Amino acid sequence: MITRERRKEYIRTGGSFCLNCGSGNISADRIESEGRKAWRAVVCYDCGSEWNDIFKLIEVDGIRLPENDPMVSGVNGSRRTV
């Protein structure tokens, strides 16, 4: 059984070791998504364990709007025309 503490450490370190045996000999597939969910399959080459890392949107960055955009940000992030 994988403890809550081990899961927290795995997430804190960015998924750098096997949740089962602790080995760093792991590999992750590319991130896949469907709707609002994103994940990647991970495998440990030492013990053979497999699991999915699950991702959550936490921030956006580098937003560029067209100069002639007829929309402006409104209250609470909604958009309204000017």
C-alpha positions as CSV (number, residue, x, y, z in Angstrom):
1,M,0.0,0.0,0.0
2,I,1.3,3.5,-0.9
3,T,1.0,5.8,2.0
4,R,-0.4,9.4,1.9
5,E,3.1,10.7,2.9
6,R,4.8,8.9,0.0
7,R,2.3,10.3,-2.5
8,K,2.9,13.8,-1.1
9,E,6.6,13.4,-1.4
10,Y,6.2,12.1,-5.0
11,I,4.2,15.2,-5.9
12,R,6.5,17.6,-4.1
13,T,9.5,16.2,-6.0
14,G,7.7,16.4,-9.3
15,G,7.2,12.7,-9.8
16,S,10.9,11.7,-9.7
17,F,10.7,8.2,-8.2
18,C,8.7,5.0,-8.2
19,L,5.8,5.1,-5.7
20,N,6.3,1.4,-5.0
21,C,10.1,0.8,-4.7
22,G,11.5,4.3,-4.6
23,S,13.7,3.8,-7.7
24,G,14.4,6.8,-10.0
25,N,14.4,4.4,-13.0
26,I,11.0,5.5,-14.2
27,S,9.6,6.7,-17.5
28,A,6.5,8.8,-18.3
29,D,4.6,9.0,-21.5
30,R,3.5,12.2,-23.1
31,I,0.6,14.1,-21.4
32,E,-2.8,13.2,-22.8
33,S,-6.0,15.0,-22.1
34,E,-9.8,14.7,-22.5
35,G,-12.1,17.5,-21.6
36,R,-10.9,19.0,-18.3
37,K,-8.7,16.1,-17.4
38,A,-5.0,15.5,-18.2
39,W,-2.7,12.6,-17.3
40,R,0.4,10.6,-18.3
41,A,1.2,7.0,-17.8
42,V,4.3,6.2,-15.7
43,V,6.2,2.9,-15.4
44,C,9.0,1.8,-13.1
45,Y,11.7,-0.2,-15.0
46,D,13.0,-1.8,-11.7
47,C,9.8,-3.2,-10.1
48,G,7.3,-3.0,-13.0
49,S,4.8,-0.8,-11.2
50,E,2.5,1.4,-13.4
51,W,0.4,4.4,-12.5
52,N,-1.0,7.6,-14.0
53,D,0.1,11.1,-13.0
54,I,-2.9,13.4,-13.0
55,F,-2.6,17.1,-13.8
56,K,-4.5,20.2,-12.7
57,L,-4.5,23.7,-14.3
58,I,-3.1,26.0,-11.7
59,E,-2.1,29.1,-13.7
60,V,-1.9,30.7,-17.1
61,D,1.0,32.8,-18.4
62,G,2.1,34.7,-21.5
63,I,-1.3,35.9,-22.6
64,R,-1.3,38.0,-25.7
65,L,-4.4,39.6,-27.1
66,P,-4.7,41.0,-30.7
67,E,-4.3,44.8,-30.9
68,N,-7.7,45.2,-32.5
69,D,-9.5,42.9,-30.1
70,P,-13.1,44.3,-29.6
71,M,-13.3,42.5,-26.3
72,V,-12.0,43.7,-23.0
73,S,-11.8,42.0,-19.6
74,G,-14.8,42.6,-17.4
75,V,-15.6,41.9,-13.8
76,N,-14.4,38.5,-12.5
77,G,-12.7,37.6,-15.8
78,S,-15.8,37.7,-17.9
79,R,-15.5,39.5,-21.2
80,R,-17.7,42.2,-22.6
81,T,-17.7,44.2,-25.8
82,V,-16.8,47.9,-25.8
